[in-house]
Amino acid sequence: MRNRGMADTRRPAAAGEGAGPGVDALRPNPARDRVPAFGDALETRRRKRFRIATICVWMVFLSGPVSDLWTGDHSGPALAGAVAGFVAFLAAYLTLVYRHIKTPFPLRVVYPLLFFLYVLALVLSLTASELWLVLFVYVAVAIGAVLPTRQAVAGVAACVLALAAVGTDFGARPTWSGWSGLVIPCVLAGFVLMSARKTILTMRELRETRAVVAQLAANEERLRLARDLHDLLGHSLSLITLKSELAGRMLPARPEEAATQVADIERVSRQALVEVREAIGDYRRPTLAVELAGARTALEAAGVVAELPHRPPPVRPAPEQEAALAWALREAVTNVVRHSGATRCTVTLRDCDGDGAPDGDGRRLLRLTVADDGEGPTGAGEGNGLSGLRERLAPVGGSLSTSAGVNGGFTLCATVPSLP
């Protein structure tokens, strides 16, 4: 088997080394615990670029007004007014659609901006040419993006009425011409943006709810840690304090009895240290759910296409077996990221019997398989990382096997007994 340099993480803790979270971990931290705002939770660079690209694509439909400015027979003052109106329309539109999605404006700002857009589109389409009627489509988009549904429906209807009125010269020439082709885009754009607005609001509520749930879970975990530390150390520290005071009173008149008290203090402190280390071992025990999330993040950050389940299977092993399997997942993914040169990694978790057949009879196993398309085995001996994983799995009844992948690469398979 190849030695892919997997690090041995089974380093024994040094005496006095981090006995767990410090006191600061129990204290509320506003920077750590704050609920993300809508802009923080929803806005990422990728989403921001996508939103900018979408808005730029929509600008293509302004080719009619631009061509009218370029080739239309306008006088100097009329052309200057049309250009100023066009720039003002774009500024107000982008302010509403781009800025409002991230940081919503109050309605006292939204309504004047929408009214300004509506009046500007009406004036430009009346004074320039029929090509400017496309501005009402943009007004409908802005209305659907920023107003509640009931008001948005009324606003889109007003845009359609304005299209029909200006396009037919207020009934003077009631014919179907270029304006009629804008009715359907106007209605569709308005209602699509209404739906998108509802989706964004739902996503915001969902993300805020998840942030609140995460904050409550963190608070509950801190309270649990505080209770555990109190239960573990409260009695022992009180006893050490009492025996220390008693030994101090016995000295120097009764040194033998004082020595007995000091020996009791040493015994109690050693027992407290053992209990704290056991508790911290439970806190540090990894779980499959956490390691799956960490594996996805690590692989994506390294540019490796990740194919892995979002959560463990419903059949769960005992905590000791799950911890050993979680260590195997962590080490295998670390190996893929650092040493394999792979472009794709597949992680599978399935419940199977002793022979590997899913849903068969016999002893139940939970099997973890991590396969990549990297360099594959080098033929060197097994490294410390793989040896360490075998030693972790053996005490809990698990096993580890490695091999070359079917289409190249490297495959690691770890199994542990699952609960019946």
Salt bridges, closest charged atoms under 4 A:
ASP8 OD2 - ARG10 NH2 2.63
GLU17 OE2 - ARG11 NH2 3.22
ASP24 OD1 - ARG27 NH1 3.02
ASP33 OD1 - ARG32 NE 3.17
ASP33 OD2 - ARG222 NH2 3.27
ASP40 OD2 - ARG34 NH2 3.16
GLU43 OE2 - ARG51 NH2 2.64
ASP68 OD2 - HIS74 NE2 2.92
GLU220 OE2 - ARG227 NH2 3.66
GLU221 OE2 - ARG224 NH2 2.61
ASP228 OD2 - ARG224 NH1 3.59
ASP231 OD1 - HIS230 ND1 3.59
GLU257 OE1 - ARG254 NH1 3.11
ASP264 OD2 - LYS243 NZ 3.26
GLU266 OE2 - ARG270 NH2 3.18
ASP282 OD1 - ARG285 NH2 3.10
GLU291 OE2 - ARG330 NH2 2.59
GLU307 OE2 - ARG344 NH1 2.31
GLU322 OE2 - ARG316 NH2 2.35
ASP351 OD2 - ARG364 NH2 2.87
ASP372 OD2 - ARG4 NH1 3.40
GLU382 OE2 - ARG390 NH2 2.85
GLU391 OE1 - ARG10 NH1 2.87
